[in-house]
Structure formats: structure tokens, C-alpha cells
Amino acid sequence: MGKLRTFTRRTVLIGSAALAGGVAFGTYAVQRRPDNPLADGLADGSATFNPWVKIDAGGITLVTPHADIGQGAVHTQALLIAEEMDLEPGQYATTFGAPDPAYYNTALAAEGVPFDQRDTSPPAEIMRAAMGAVGKLAGIQVTGGSSSVPDSFDKLREAGAVARETLKLAASAETGVPVAELTTQAGAVILPDGTSLPYTQLAQTAATLEPVRDVTLRDPSEWRLLGAETQREDVAAKSTGAQSYGIDLKMDGMVHAAVRLSPRRSKPVSVDDTAARAMRGVTDVVQLSKGYAVIADNTWRAIKAAEALEVTWDVAPYPASQAEHWDAVAASFHEARLDREWINTGDVDSAPGTEITAEYRCPYAAHQPLEPLNALVRVTDGAVEVWASHQMPRFVQQQVAAVTGHDADQVVFHNQYAGGSFGHRLEFDNITLAAEIAEQMRGTPVKLTYSREEDFATDYPRQIGMARGTARVDGGQVTAIDLQIATTSASRSQMGRIGPVLPGPDAQIAAGVWNAPYVIPNMRLRAYAVPELAPVSSWRSVGAVTAGFFAECFLDEAIRAAGADPLEERLRLTDWGIARNVLEAVGEMSNWGAPLGPNRGRGLAMVESFGVPTAEVVEVTTTPDGIRIDRVYVACDVGKILDPVNFENHVQGGVIWGLGHAINSEVTFADGMPEQDNYHVHAGMRLYQTPEIVVRGLENNDAIKGIGEPPTPPAAPALANAVFDATGIRLRAMPFQNDMAFV
């Protein structure tokens, strides 16, 4: 049986609205009381409508508001609606739609899908309440935190079900056949005699009817599309080069721009633009709030002229050398910098057993998406139009409005497919700088494109961090863990650039550890906030990628020192059945415990991030030229796997991302500037280093979760633990290539 959903006219409902010659099904927000946040700015007696489904004689359009940054969000969102509407792939178009508070992220706002359904501790409850209040009141429309599927799972199916039942009601009104005798199939209502009435033919009638709100969502056993192997609709276009990204956009009368910004995040002291202005195709050099822009007749000429600007930059507002950055991190392990003591159980200081100590480091790392940052902006007196890819479209409107002096609702944002993000497209500089240029050239479309080098030089990288651990082992078991983690705060750094920073602890500093499913009798976990050094930002899996590396490597050290088996001891310590199942699954997949042969090793790590426990086993071989990664086994539990092909691709991609950056990537500073400026010195994983990756998805979790980020955090510790198993050498600092070769 399916699930009955009833929608009533309170402040929000799923309904329909008439279009020219058609109908739309979506979310209404009526003129609000003071506590109804969805209708801010509406005049008395008015209403706003933000549809998920639009139907007219020309076809069916599904609104998929989550940004597609390569993760296939458009495809999955469309499947959720299509499943309930009985649409087939190819029968509908998709659009990101206009930014609107009604599209706020219910998963990040903790509505229905809690941050971690197991955790009822005061910190978790505080986070849930804060995220719910802020997300709902601010109407935060955001793609991130592996939340697209949890956010969309119910509400898009509900919209599809309302559309389906209302279209059946329209067919009944036109034919006189009772609704109970009607079915739907392939974008049409089917009469008892087999006659097919396409939805597009019924749209005008449907627009005149009160929508059906008592709908039954289909049970997963009835799904045709969800859970089946389907091909993403963007695959063919991306494989043939036909897919259009923001960087591909063109417009009549458009000029091209490139920027020269301070790699020290400082002001210019002097500039000589003589050489740049004399270059072919250059029409102007303009000053911006953060540097300079060159205007030219194509992108290449603009970029080369920007490189020709002779600029002297002021000193950086943070330490000049990388050694000083590490010194600042190391100096943060004291009470004045304590962000929160997340766990303090038992007595770690007097626990029995042999003491083990270790220190770990995780460096800055760049986002490095394949598509460099870009934006196309046109400013007129009455409006601003922006074409770019971004994960927070309503914030784009606010940021651009602050630059041009328009109201936020005068900023029209056209979201685009992105060639990767990994957190990079949660920042705004490319868009606001393009707006600054366009503001000086009102009426002229301005396309700003970063060079790869500029993208690296001005990236807000992953946080830098360090951990110090003390453990005790006794009787073949781990009896105590005292882990102290100090990192810069990506959350505070990022939020500080767009608005006020929420008070309270930053849960990302120790993410993946304070919520780890282990019960250790004596445990203390402290998180220290390093004063901001180089400004940082969210990076795929945020804090779990650093804290998870620290915790799972150190736990492995303690287990080995105890003489215990890494899998068996983790199973003994795990108190959450979902996580135990994941560990058992990866153990079975990898044939854990079976001999591997000479010069080989295997390592295990499990990290829970974004509510998804993910366990990975890495197998390696030592060769005369270095370590070869042979195979990776991954087991994780997201509750329901909606798109098995995309799920497997996500997991494999997350593992490659985690392994590649663990081996090959870091950002270091000299003279206040990043030293890495392109892929040759910040490579990620190379093709020849890439192992076979075997994936198993479990579906025991009651809550549905996303998979974009959880596969990344366990990869680095599993690899480090495998290297120890093969060589007896502990890798305690990323990137590993600084201490060992990988082939």
C-alpha cells in the first residue's frame, strides 16, 4: 500500500494554478501572518505560486530547483515527479526555475529528515532547531550537504501525485467516466476502453478545477523509475560535447572580461596597465573592489591582458609562510580556543593500559572543478540578469543587488549546469565581480571568465587542521581515546563573507567524530577553533574529511597497538545497527581476514557524514616504484537508493576524490600567496593510480539520505591504514606523496 498524504489550506499547500492555455502544480504561499515566512513581500490579498510541474499544449516541464553541479540532481528530481505522474523519460523538459523562498531546503532545515536521527544530545537538538529556524525563515534555497535527495524525496513525489490525480479529475469532467475507473500511463489518462487522453490535452480543464489533495504516494514496490537503472538525461550531451555550461554562454553585444585579483587577499599598492591596454582586442581596464578587470573582444585576449597587468599587492592579512600557518594551528590547543568539548565519558586520564600518542595533519586543498569560475551579467536601470551556476541562488540575488543598488527581486538569476563544484560554487566572487564590471557598463552583457591560474590563486580552500591523540589499550581492547582536533572554521569563514555568523560551536570541526557510532568507555573529544588564517570554505564533505582522517587513523593505531583485529574491534565498539551492517558488509565484500600474499596490505575506515555510515577497505601492494592501490570496497547505507547507476558513480567518484587529494594535493603559502596554480602541482588522482572500486549500497536506514559526500572521508584513512598494514609505516600527514611514492 502507498502512503496517503492530505494537503490542506494552511500556509503552504500543493495546488494548481492556471497558465496561458495550461496548468501548473506547485507550492502556494498566501499572504502571511507574521509567522508565515514563505510570503514575505506580498501585498495584502495577493498570492505567489512556485510550480514544480507546468503543463500546456506545448508539453510538460518539471521544475528541478536544486543546482546540478555534475551530481545528476536534475535527473533524480525529475524522476521523483515522473514516478508519481506516470511520465516516461523523454516526455518532459526540465528547468531550474526562478529562485524563491518556497524552494527552501527542508532537509537542511531539519524538517522531516533530521541531521542525525540517532542523536538526541543537546548539541544535536540545538543544531536541528537552529537549522530549522534559519532555513525556514530565510527561505534558504541551497544545494549542498548531500541534501538534494532528502529535501526532494517527499515534496516532489507529492507534487507529482497531486498533478496525476487532478488530471484524472479533469479527464472525468470531460468524459463523464468516474475517476475510480481511470488510470494513468506514459503522460496520459487512460479510459476504460483504452482511449488515451494526453496530459497536455487535459491541462486547460485541470486549471479550472480545485486540485485533489488527498493523494496516495506509491509504495516502493510499485516504483517503475525510482530504484531502476536509468540513464541520466545529460549523459549523452556531456559525452558528445553538446551540453551547455555557464562558460559556453554567448549573447549579442557581449564583451569578455578577465580579472586580476590579489593572491594575498590584499589591496593593490600600485598598477601599471600600459602593456595590457596596448594588447590586441583590449577595450578597457577597470578597477574593482578586489583588483582589476580587463575588457576585451574574446576570453583569451582578456586573460592574457590581465596577466600583463603589473600590480604590486599589499601584504597578506594572514601569515606569509606555510610554516607560520602550521605554527598557528599548533598554538590553538588551549582553553581559550576551545570551541566545544563534544564528548567526555568515563575517565580518559586514569584509564588502565598502555598509552599511545600520535599527531596528524591535514593541509589546505583547492576545489579545482574542471570548469573555471565564470558569470554573465547584464545590468540595466530596472533589472539585473545573471547567468551562472550557483548552489545558493537567492543569496546570488542579494549579493548582486548589494553591488548594483537594485532590489533583490529585480535580480533575475538563470542557473546553469556546472562543470563541477565540490563547494566552489557556494562562493560569490565571480558573480559579484562580474556585476561590478557590468554596473560600469550598463546595458552591455559582460561575460567574466577566470583563468585556471586565477581560479587557483583566489580559491577559498579546504580548512587546515591538526589532531593530537592519546589512547590506552588493555587486554586486547581499546579502553580510552582522547582526541583533540584544531582546524580553521570553514563555516564561520564562509558565512562571514555573506552575512552574520551564527553563535555557538562549529560542528564541522569535529564532524564524523562527535557523531561516530562507537562507544568507547573512556572518551574525550575536544574541538579547537584556529583563528582565521587564509580564508577557507566548504569542500566536499566539509569537516568530516579532516576529522574523519584523524579519528579513523588514530583509532586504527590504537587497535593495532592492542593486538586486535581492525574490523572485529570496530564491530565490538559500534552501537548502531545500521553502522554494524555497513562494517559487516564491507568485511564480507573484501573477504577480510583472508591472506593477501606478500607485499600486500589492507586497511579499513568508517566515517559517518551527513547521516550516512560509510565503510571502506583499501587493498595495496608495495612495488619497487611505490605503493599501488589495487582495489577499494565500499559499503554505505542511504535508506533508499533511487538511482542505482548514479549511486554507484557517486560512490566511486567520492572515493577517487578522497584518495587523489590524500595522495597528491595540498595548497601551501609562500610570501602570502598560494604556491599551487594548476593541476600539474595539485593533481588529484591520476588515471594510472585509480583502483577498481566495488560498491554495495544498503537500505536499512529509515531516513533517506544523500550520497554526494559520504564516500570521501573514509578514503584517506583507509588508504593510510592499508599502507601501514603493508609496510609498517604510519602516514600521519596529507598529502601522502610527501612521504611515499604512489604508482
C-alpha positions as a printed Julia matrix, in Angstrom:
743×3 Matrix{Float64}:
   0.0     0.0     0.0
   1.09    3.55   -0.63
   1.15    6.4     1.82
  -1.89    8.7     2.0
  -1.0    12.38    2.02
  -3.56   15.12    2.69
  -2.77   18.75    1.9
  -4.86   21.48    3.48
  -5.04   25.25    3.05
  -2.88   26.4     5.89
   0.12   28.49    4.96
   1.55   26.09    2.4
  -0.12   23.61    0.12
   0.34   21.7    -3.06
  -2.09   23.08   -5.59
  -2.64   24.19   -9.13
  -2.77   27.49  -10.99
  -3.88   28.4   -14.48
  -1.31   29.27  -17.09
  -1.99   30.6   -20.56
  -3.53   27.51  -22.06
  -2.4    25.18  -19.31
  -1.93   24.38  -15.65
   0.84   24.36  -13.06
   1.07   22.29   -9.89
   3.22   23.5    -7.07
   3.52   25.37   -3.8
   1.32   28.31   -2.88
   2.22   30.84   -0.24
  -0.72   33.01    0.73
  -0.48   36.48    2.32
   1.18   35.61    5.55
   0.67   36.19    9.2
   3.84   37.4    10.94
   4.89   33.76   11.45
   4.45   32.67    7.83
   7.91   33.12    6.27
   7.06   32.0     2.75
   5.12   35.08    1.74
   7.47   37.91    2.65
   6.91   40.95    0.47
   3.44   40.06   -0.76
   0.79   42.77   -0.89
  -2.44   42.29    1.05
  -4.73   39.77   -0.58
  -2.12   38.58   -3.09
  -0.55   35.17   -3.55
   2.6    33.75   -5.06
   2.91   30.47   -6.9
   6.08   28.46   -7.38
   5.33   25.45   -9.54
   7.04   22.09   -9.72
   5.06   20.93  -12.74
   3.95   23.03  -15.7
   1.74   21.63  -18.44
   0.4    23.29  -21.55
  -0.29   22.32  -25.13
   3.41   22.55  -25.92
   4.49   19.96  -23.39
   5.36   19.17  -19.77
   8.09   20.95  -17.82
   9.34   19.73  -14.46
  10.98   22.27  -12.16
  14.14   20.91  -10.57
  15.43   23.75   -8.36
  18.49   22.03   -6.9
  21.63   23.04   -8.77
  23.22   20.41  -11.0
  26.95   20.6   -10.36
  27.69   17.27  -12.02
  25.97   15.09   -9.42
  22.86   14.42  -11.51
  20.45   16.4    -9.34
  18.23   17.34  -12.28
  17.75   13.73  -13.31
  16.85   12.5    -9.82
  14.49   15.38   -9.07
  12.71   14.78  -12.36
  12.4    11.04  -11.63
  10.71   11.77   -8.29
   7.96   13.75  -10.03
   7.77   11.46  -13.06
   7.35    8.37  -10.88
   4.12    9.67   -9.38
   2.87   11.33  -12.58
   3.42    8.24  -14.74
   5.74   10.07  -17.11
   8.43    8.38  -19.14
  11.94    9.8   -19.62
  11.88   11.96  -22.72
   8.29   13.1   -22.18
   9.26   16.18  -20.24
  11.66   19.09  -20.2
  13.33   20.37  -17.05
  14.18   23.81  -15.73
  15.91   25.07  -12.59
  13.13   27.61  -12.17
  13.39   31.05  -10.62
  14.88   31.43   -7.14
  12.19   31.59   -4.5
  11.91   31.12   -0.72
   9.28   28.43   -1.27
  12.08   26.22   -2.54
  13.89   26.35    0.79
  15.82   23.23    1.67
  13.67   21.21    4.07
  16.44   18.7     4.76
  18.94   21.31    5.92
  16.1    22.96    7.8
  15.65   19.64    9.66
  12.03   19.21    8.57
  11.24   15.53    8.46
  14.84   14.47    7.82
  16.94   15.19   10.91
  20.66   15.83   10.81
  21.31   12.54   12.58
  18.22   10.68   13.67
  20.17    8.77   16.33
  21.45   11.83   18.15
  19.2    13.43   20.75
  22.04   15.12   22.6
  21.75   18.84   23.39
  24.27   19.79   20.65
  22.3    17.91   18.0
  18.98   19.32   19.16
  20.44   22.82   19.14
  21.69   22.34   15.58
  18.38   20.95   14.4
  16.45   23.83   15.93
  18.86   26.43   14.58
  18.93   24.96   11.08
  15.14   24.67   11.04
  14.55   28.23   12.15
  17.16   29.8     9.91
  16.33   27.69    6.86
  12.62   28.32    7.05
  12.69   32.0     7.99
  15.37   32.9     5.47
  13.92   30.7     2.75
  17.37   29.24    2.17
  17.37   27.56   -1.22
  20.63   25.67   -1.21
  22.21   22.65   -2.83
  24.81   21.09   -0.56
  25.37   18.83    2.39
  24.25   15.8     0.37
  20.71   17.12    0.93
  19.15   17.26   -2.55
  17.54   13.83   -2.33
  16.39   14.1     1.31
  14.94   17.53    0.58
  13.18   16.44   -2.63
  12.06   12.92   -1.79
   8.63   13.67   -0.35
   7.68   17.05   -1.74
   8.4    16.3    -5.4
   6.57   12.98   -5.27
   3.68   14.78   -3.61
   3.6    17.38   -6.37
   3.58   14.63   -8.98
   0.79   12.76   -7.2
  -1.38   15.88   -6.94
  -0.84   16.54  -10.64
  -1.73   12.96  -11.55
  -4.96   12.87   -9.55
  -6.07   16.33  -10.67
  -5.5    15.39  -14.3
  -7.62   12.29  -13.74
 -10.3    14.54  -12.29
 -10.07   16.7   -15.43
 -10.45   13.63  -17.62
 -13.51   12.6   -15.62
 -15.01   16.08  -16.05
 -14.5    15.91  -19.81
 -15.71   12.34  -20.37
 -18.1    11.59  -17.52
 -16.12    8.46  -16.6
 -15.73    8.11  -12.8
 -12.23    8.85  -11.5
 -12.07    5.4    -9.91
 -12.22    3.84  -13.39
  -9.34    5.91  -14.77
  -5.65    5.06  -14.78
  -2.55    6.89  -15.95
   0.3     5.78  -18.16
   3.06    7.44  -20.14
   1.85   11.01  -19.7
  -1.81   10.32  -20.32
  -5.05    9.4   -18.59
  -6.38    6.05  -19.82
 -10.13    5.46  -20.13
 -11.67    2.02  -19.53
 -11.97    1.44  -23.29
  -8.25    2.12  -23.75
  -8.62    5.66  -25.05
  -5.62    7.78  -24.13
  -6.04   11.44  -23.14
  -2.62   13.14  -23.03
  -1.96   15.37  -20.04
  -1.29   18.25  -22.41
  -4.84   17.91  -23.78
  -6.31   17.99  -20.26
  -4.3    20.93  -18.95
  -6.85   23.68  -19.61
  -9.64   21.76  -17.92
  -7.4    20.87  -14.98
  -6.66   24.57  -14.45
 -10.35   25.21  -13.73
 -10.63   22.55  -11.02
  -9.89   22.51   -7.32
  -6.79   20.3    -7.09
  -7.0    16.88   -5.48
  -5.09   16.97   -2.21
  -5.84   13.56   -0.72
  -3.31   11.54   -2.66
  -1.58    8.25   -2.09
   2.15    8.06   -2.7
   3.16    4.82   -4.3
   4.86    2.14   -2.27
   8.44    1.45   -3.38
   7.31   -1.98   -4.55
   5.24   -0.2    -7.21
   8.03    2.06   -8.49
   8.88    1.86  -12.18
  11.6     4.51  -12.43
  12.89    5.04   -8.91
  15.24    2.24   -7.9
  15.63    1.09  -11.5
  18.71    1.52  -13.66
  18.09    4.63  -15.74
  20.44    6.74  -17.8
  20.83   10.33  -16.78
  19.43   12.58  -19.45
  22.58   14.7   -19.53
  24.93   11.79  -20.22
  24.59   11.81  -24.0
  25.02   15.59  -24.21
  28.05   15.55  -21.93
  29.58   12.62  -23.79
  29.26   14.34  -27.15
  30.19   17.86  -26.07
  26.68   19.16  -26.64
  25.96   20.04  -23.02
  25.96   23.79  -22.4
  27.6    25.12  -19.25
  27.86   28.65  -17.94
  31.25   29.03  -19.61
  29.65   28.32  -23.02
  27.1    31.13  -22.96
  27.07   33.77  -25.66
  24.91   36.84  -26.2
  24.65   39.55  -28.84
  26.7    42.6   -27.91
  28.55   40.73  -25.19
  32.03   41.78  -24.07
  34.55   39.48  -22.41
  36.31   40.12  -19.13
  39.1    38.58  -17.08
  40.2    39.6   -13.61
  43.48   40.11  -11.84
  42.93   39.76   -8.11
  45.3    39.71   -5.19
  46.65   36.24   -4.42
  47.28   37.65   -0.93
  43.68   38.79   -0.39
  45.07   42.32   -0.07
  44.63   45.74   -1.67
  46.71   46.93   -4.64
  49.58   49.29   -3.88
  50.22   50.27   -7.5
  49.29   49.19  -11.01
  50.69   49.78  -14.47
  48.18   48.87  -17.18
  50.11   50.3   -20.14
  51.08   46.95  -21.63
  47.63   45.48  -21.12
  45.83   48.38  -22.79
  48.12   48.12  -25.82
  47.26   44.47  -26.47
  45.08   43.42  -29.37
  41.33   43.33  -28.68
  41.52   45.13  -25.33
  38.98   47.92  -24.91
  39.34   48.89  -21.25
  40.87   48.17  -17.85
  38.6    48.86  -14.88
  39.19   48.85  -11.15
  37.16   46.55   -8.94
  36.72   46.19   -5.19
  39.22   43.31   -5.12
  41.5    44.13   -8.05
  41.2    44.85  -11.74
  39.36   43.62  -14.81
  40.33   43.73  -18.45
  37.6    44.09  -21.08
  38.33   42.59  -24.49
  36.71   41.08  -27.56
  37.31   37.48  -26.54
  38.18   35.49  -23.43
  41.73   34.58  -24.39
  42.73   38.17  -25.09
  41.14   39.33  -21.86
  43.02   36.69  -19.85
  46.39   37.4   -21.48
  45.95   41.14  -20.95
  45.03   40.59  -17.3
  48.25   38.65  -16.89
  50.11   41.61  -18.41
  48.93   44.0   -15.7
  51.86   44.95  -13.49
  50.36   45.05  -10.0
  52.05   45.4    -6.64
  49.89   43.96   -3.89
  49.92   44.82   -0.2
  50.97   42.2     2.35
  48.58   39.39    3.22
  46.35   39.74    6.29
  47.48   36.28    7.4
  50.91   34.64    7.93
  53.16   34.77    4.89
  54.74   31.3     5.11
  53.24   27.85    5.35
  55.33   27.11    8.44
  53.64   30.0    10.2
  50.23   28.62    9.31
  51.12   25.31   10.9
  52.52   27.11   13.95
  49.2    28.94   14.36
  47.3    25.63   14.24
  49.63   24.02   16.75
  49.28   27.01   19.09
  45.48   26.63   19.21
  45.34   23.64   21.54
  44.46   25.62   24.67
  41.36   26.53   26.65
  40.93   29.99   25.12
  40.48   28.4    21.66
  38.23   25.54   22.82
  35.18   25.57   20.57
  33.4    22.71   22.29
  34.07   19.61   24.3
  31.78   17.26   22.39
  32.32   14.07   24.38
  33.59   13.38   27.89
  32.7     9.94   29.16
  34.48    7.81   31.73
  37.91    8.98   32.79
  40.46    9.13   29.98
  43.21   10.34   32.3
  43.13    7.33   34.63
  42.0     4.57   32.25
  44.14    1.44   32.51
  46.51    0.22   29.84
  49.42    1.14   27.63
  49.45    4.7    26.33
  49.59    5.52   22.61
  50.1     9.05   21.26
  50.15   10.49   17.75
  49.75   13.75   15.84
  48.05   14.14   12.45
  47.9    16.93    9.89
  45.6    17.82    7.03
  46.58   20.7     4.71
  44.68   23.27    2.73
  43.35   21.89   -0.57
  41.84   23.61   -3.6
  38.39   22.92   -5.05
  39.68   22.72   -8.67
  36.47   21.96  -10.63
  37.11   21.37  -14.3
  35.01   24.35  -15.36
  36.71   27.55  -14.16
  34.6    30.17  -12.45
  32.57   32.37  -14.79
  29.46   34.53  -14.9
  27.47   36.51  -17.46
  25.76   39.65  -16.15
  23.7    42.39  -17.77
  22.73   45.45  -15.71
  20.02   47.87  -16.78
  18.27   50.6   -14.83
  15.32   48.4   -14.0
  16.84   44.95  -13.59
  19.93   42.77  -13.43
  20.17   39.42  -15.21
  22.74   36.86  -14.14
  23.67   33.63  -15.9
  25.94   31.37  -13.84
  25.91   28.18  -11.83
  25.45   28.54   -8.11
  24.28   26.45   -5.18
  22.5    29.28   -3.32
  20.51   31.23   -5.92
  18.62   33.51   -3.53
  21.9    34.63   -1.99
  23.09   35.42   -5.51
  20.2    37.84   -5.83
  21.07   39.51   -2.54
  24.79   39.74   -3.26
  24.28   41.2    -6.73
  21.66   43.66   -5.51
  24.16   44.96   -2.95
  26.6    45.67   -5.8
  24.22   47.36   -8.25
  21.79   49.08   -5.9
  18.76   47.2    -7.23
  16.25   45.41   -5.05
  16.92   41.7    -4.73
  13.69   40.85   -6.55
  14.95   42.86   -9.53
  17.85   40.43   -9.93
  16.85   37.66  -12.33
  19.06   34.61  -11.89
  19.33   31.94  -14.59
  21.04   28.94  -13.01
  23.24   26.86  -15.3
  24.69   23.37  -15.36
  28.14   23.38  -13.74
  31.29   21.53  -14.65
  31.93   20.59  -11.03
  31.92   22.46   -7.76
  32.95   20.46   -4.66
  31.89   23.52   -2.67
  33.46   26.09   -5.0
  30.1    27.34   -6.27
  28.97   28.24   -2.79
  31.14   31.36   -3.08
  30.14   34.56   -4.89
  33.23   36.47   -6.06
  32.92   35.53   -9.72
  29.31   36.73   -9.81
  29.7    39.91   -7.76
  32.82   40.92   -9.68
  31.02   40.38  -12.97
  28.23   42.55  -11.58
  30.77   45.25  -10.66
  32.03   45.28  -14.24
  28.53   45.24  -15.74
  27.46   48.05  -13.41
  30.14   50.21  -15.04
  28.84   49.23  -18.5
  25.06   49.34  -18.06
  23.16   47.79  -20.91
  26.13   45.71  -22.09
  26.26   41.97  -21.29
  29.59   41.17  -19.6
  30.97   37.65  -19.55
  33.66   37.12  -16.91
  35.86   34.03  -17.15
  38.62   33.17  -14.7
  41.86   31.73  -15.97
  42.77   28.44  -14.33
  45.64   30.17  -12.54
  43.38   32.93  -11.23
  40.89   30.33  -10.06
  43.59   28.55   -8.04
  45.18   31.76   -6.72
  41.93   33.16   -5.34
  40.2    29.96   -4.25
  38.9    29.67   -0.71
  40.47   26.28    0.06
  39.62   23.47    2.44
  40.37   24.15    6.1
  43.8    23.38    7.52
  43.92   21.22   10.64
  45.81   19.11   13.1
  44.87   16.48   15.68
  46.59   15.16   18.77
  45.52   11.84   20.16
  46.19    9.85   23.3
  44.81    6.34   23.64
  45.06    3.5    26.12
  44.84   -0.17   25.28
  44.46   -3.05   27.71
  43.61   -6.71   27.44
  43.49   -6.66   23.66
  40.97   -3.82   23.57
  40.88   -0.07   23.17
  39.92    1.3    26.57
  40.34    5.05   26.12
  40.58    7.67   23.39
  41.4    11.33   23.97
  41.27   13.19   20.66
  41.86   16.9    20.28
  41.2    18.49   16.88
  42.14   22.02   15.83
  41.16   23.45   12.45
  40.2    26.74   10.93
  36.42   27.05   10.63
  35.11   26.74    7.09
  31.6    27.5     8.29
  32.5    30.76   10.02
  34.88   31.87    7.29
  32.31   31.25    4.58
  29.31   32.68    6.4
  31.3    35.72    7.42
  31.56   36.69    3.75
  27.79   36.67    3.18
  26.19   37.61    6.48
  26.22   37.25   10.23
  27.84   34.15   11.7
  25.54   32.06   13.87
  26.63   31.84   17.51
  27.63   28.56   19.05
  30.11   25.81   18.21
  31.08   24.82   14.69
  30.05   21.18   14.47
  32.13   20.73   11.32
  35.46   20.98   13.15
  34.88   17.53   14.63
  32.32   16.24   12.12
  32.44   12.49   11.7
  33.82   12.08   15.23
  31.28   13.57   17.64
  28.63   11.57   15.74
  30.74    8.42   15.24
  28.8     5.25   16.09
  31.44    3.97   18.53
  31.01    3.53   22.27
  34.4     3.74   23.95
  34.18    3.53   27.75
  36.59    6.38   28.32
  36.49    9.04   25.66
  37.09   12.75   25.36
  36.68   14.76   22.18
  37.62   18.42   22.07
  37.4    20.75   19.09
  39.54   23.89   18.93
  38.87   26.78   16.56
  42.06   28.05   14.97
  41.96   31.83   14.39
  41.28   32.5    10.73
  44.4    32.27    8.63
  43.85   32.07    4.88
  40.07   32.34    4.33
  38.55   28.91    3.73
  35.29   27.41    2.5
  33.21   24.25    2.32
  34.99   21.45    0.48
  33.41   18.11   -0.4
  32.27   16.61    2.95
  33.43   19.74    4.83
  34.81   18.87    8.28
  34.38   15.1     8.05
  37.21   14.81    5.53
  39.74   16.15    8.04
  38.29   14.96   11.35
  37.41   11.56    9.89
  41.0    11.12    8.73
  42.33   11.99   12.17
  39.91    9.77   14.09
  39.96    6.66   11.92
  43.74    6.63   11.57
  44.26    7.11   15.29
  41.64    4.51   16.2
  43.41    2.1    13.87
  46.71    2.82   15.61
  45.14    2.07   18.97
  43.52   -1.14   17.71
  46.8    -2.36   16.24
  48.64   -1.49   19.43
  46.09   -3.54   21.35
  46.78   -6.5    19.09
  43.13   -6.56   17.98
  41.67   -7.02   14.53
  40.63   -3.65   12.97
  37.26   -4.96   11.81
  36.4    -7.03   14.87
  37.31   -4.25   17.29
  35.28   -1.69   15.38
  32.32   -4.07   15.41
  32.74   -4.52   19.16
  32.74   -0.76   19.69
  29.84    0.02   17.34
  26.47    0.56   19.0
  24.34    1.45   15.95
  22.9    -1.43   13.97
  22.98    0.45   10.67
  26.71    1.07   11.05
  27.34   -2.51   12.14
  25.64   -3.74    8.98
  27.87   -1.49    6.89
  31.02   -2.81    8.59
  29.9    -6.41    8.2
  29.08   -5.83    4.55
  32.45   -4.34    3.68
  34.17   -7.13    5.59
  32.29   -9.72    3.56
  32.92   -7.91    0.27
  36.67   -7.71    0.88
  36.99  -11.2     2.35
  38.5    -9.53    5.39
  40.95  -11.71    7.25
  41.91  -13.88    4.29
  45.64  -13.84    3.46
  46.6   -11.29    0.8
  50.04  -12.57   -0.09
  53.48  -10.95    0.13
  53.99   -7.17   -0.14
  50.28   -6.5     0.26
  48.09   -4.87    2.87
  44.54   -3.81    3.56
  43.11   -1.0     5.63
  39.66   -0.2     6.98
  37.92    3.03    7.91
  34.34    4.0     8.66
  33.06    7.56    8.87
  29.5     8.75    9.24
  28.87   12.04    7.48
  25.53   13.62    6.64
  23.81   10.72    8.36
  25.38    8.07    6.1
  27.72    5.49    7.67
  30.3     4.57    5.04
  32.93    1.89    5.46
  35.8     1.35    3.05
  38.52   -1.25    2.7
  41.54   -0.36    0.61
  43.96   -3.0    -0.67
  47.5    -2.03   -1.68
  50.68   -3.63   -2.97
  54.21   -2.41   -2.38
  56.28   -2.26   -5.57
  59.88   -1.13   -6.23
  58.45    2.16   -7.53
  55.96    2.82   -4.75
  52.53    1.9    -3.43
  49.92    0.63   -5.86
  46.27    0.86   -4.84
  44.69   -2.33   -6.15
  41.09   -2.29   -5.06
  38.62   -0.41   -2.86
  35.47   -1.9    -1.35
  32.72    0.44   -0.19
  29.55   -0.22    1.77
  27.16    2.51    2.86
  23.52    2.98    3.79
  21.37    5.83    2.45
  17.96    4.35    3.28
  16.72    4.14   -0.29
  18.75    4.03   -3.5
  16.7     5.95   -6.03
  19.08    5.78   -8.98
  21.42    2.76   -8.76
  23.65    3.81  -11.67
  24.15    7.33  -10.38
  24.55    6.0    -6.83
  27.45    3.77   -7.88
  29.02    6.61   -9.86
  28.75    8.93   -6.86
  30.42    6.46   -4.56
  33.22    5.74   -6.99
  33.74    9.44   -7.65
  33.81   10.22   -3.94
  36.44    7.56   -3.34
  38.58    8.84   -6.21
  38.25   12.39   -4.89
  39.26   11.32   -1.39
  42.16    9.13   -2.47
  43.5    11.58   -5.02
  43.64   14.5    -2.65
  45.05   12.35    0.13
  47.92   11.34   -2.13
  48.64   14.29   -4.38
  47.06   17.57   -3.32
  47.78   20.45   -0.97
  47.85   24.22   -1.06
  50.85   25.85    0.59
  51.66   29.52    1.08
  54.85   31.46    0.43
  55.11   35.23    0.61
  51.42   35.22    1.44
  50.42   33.58   -1.86
  49.32   30.05   -2.79
  52.16   28.19   -4.48
  49.94   25.82   -6.48
  48.42   27.35   -9.61
  47.22   24.49  -11.81
  46.6    20.75  -12.0
  50.23   19.78  -12.56
  51.0    20.73   -8.94
  47.58   19.9    -7.45
  46.72   16.82   -9.42
  44.01   14.92   -7.62
  44.03   11.26   -8.62
  45.85   10.29  -11.77
  44.31    7.7   -14.07
  47.18    5.26  -13.62
  46.71    5.41   -9.84
  42.98    4.68   -9.94
  41.94    1.31   -8.49
  38.96   -0.93   -9.09
  36.14    0.26   -6.83
  33.45   -2.21   -5.71
  30.26   -0.69   -4.27
  27.42   -2.06   -2.2
  24.51    0.12   -1.11
  22.43   -0.98    1.87
  18.86    0.13    2.53
  18.3    -0.43    6.25
  18.17    3.21    7.32
  14.65    4.52    7.9
  15.62    8.03    6.78
  16.54    8.66    3.17
  19.95   10.3     2.74
  22.2    11.69    0.01
  25.45   10.16   -1.23
  27.4    13.04   -2.79
  29.85   13.49    0.08
  29.88   10.46    2.44
  32.23    8.28    0.31
  35.05   10.84    0.54
  36.01   10.93    4.27
  36.84    7.21    4.77
  39.1     7.02    1.71
  42.2     8.7     3.12
  42.28    6.85    6.48
  41.52    3.5     4.83
  44.48    4.06    2.49
  46.8     5.17    5.29
  45.8     2.13    7.34
  46.41   -0.15    4.35
  49.87    1.32    3.83
  50.68    0.59    7.46
  49.44   -2.97    7.06
  51.71   -3.45    4.05
  54.79   -1.54    5.2
  54.62   -0.85    8.94
  54.86    2.88    8.16
  52.22    5.27    9.5
  51.19    8.11    7.2
  50.0    10.86    9.53
  50.06   13.87    7.22
  48.44   14.51    3.85
  49.38   14.59    1.05
  50.98   11.19    1.35
  53.23   11.76   -1.66
  55.43   13.9     0.58
  56.42   10.71    2.43
  55.88    7.9    -0.06
  55.55    7.34   -3.8
  52.32    6.04   -5.33
  52.2     4.33   -8.7
